[in-house]
Amino acid sequence: MYIYNVTVNIDADVHDEWLKYMKETHIPDVMNTGCFTENKIVKVLNVDDVGHTYSFQYTFEKMDDIERYQKDFAPGLQADVKKRYADKFAAFRTLLEIID
């Protein structure tokens, strides 16, 4: 099993609207791709960042799942977030393997 982790720092002035959008629209859209089996939203604590930082964790079974997601779905979903919150966030993505 694997985790697709997206860490996002969002500006405080759009935080509440953005978090609502993530919970009600973006995450359901990601999950509706069928590429992931579960997800978690984790708030990152003890950071000196301006704004708020979150980790969005999407679990998937095999590498084919993330490859399909990145090819067929990620460009459009990421473009929508960029359009709504341009210059209000920074994000980076990592792939993690669950060992135990």
Secondary structure, 3 states (H helix, E strand, C coil): CEEEEEEEEECHHHHHHHHHHHHHHHHHHHHCCCCCCEEEEEECCCCCCCCEEEEEEEEECCHHHHHHHHHHHHHHHHHHHHHHHCCCEEEEEEEEECCC
